[in-house]
Structure formats: C-alpha cells, structure tokens
Amino acid sequence: NVVYPNIPNALQDSVVQWFWQCVENMSQEDRARLLQFITGSSQVPPDGFKSIDPKINVQRNFNPPSHLPVSHTCFNTIELPIYRSFEQLQERLALAIKEGAEGFGEA
C-alpha cells in the first residue's frame, strides 16, 4: 500500500531501507506522528492501510541531506533527501515528526 514513484528499485535503495528501519524502531506514538505527518491523520482508517487513498507515496527529493523530510498531506506523500546514513535519516525524521506535532502556536 506504499508506492515509490521516483525511486527505481526502491526496495534496494538504502534511504528507503533506512526509512523502514526507522519506522520499525519507532514507538507507537511516533508511528502515529509519522502517519499524521504524511497523511494529516494519526489514525489508520477502519479498513486498514489498504483504504488510504491516494496510497502513501515515498519519494526522493533533491534537497541537501541537511534538510528535513517534506510531506504533502493532500497527496499522502513524504519526500526524503538522499541521506548519508541511517543515523542522519533517523535524526531528521524524528525532528520533522515531532516539531510539527503541536500544530500552530500562538504568538
């Protein structure tokens, strides 16, 4: 239920493998935050992931590896820079999903 529109041989791609390794290592709370980051909802639909439409897209972007992942919730998309290591991806992903978790603050 995940597509990789611009990553040839995605399942052999190191960044994709690191991404899924990060997801496996996450707490349930952080997985909910990741789902919120990608889809705009922290809850899996009652029919499961198969009913998410459009399907979750994991895409490459060409930002420098110092940048955070980018999401487009209307399209259920996460864009990942080409990170240099698992640790770098893990750090940037954790920052991305936690910093935006509180929504907009008041000035």
Disulfide bonds with the S-S distance in Angstrom:
none
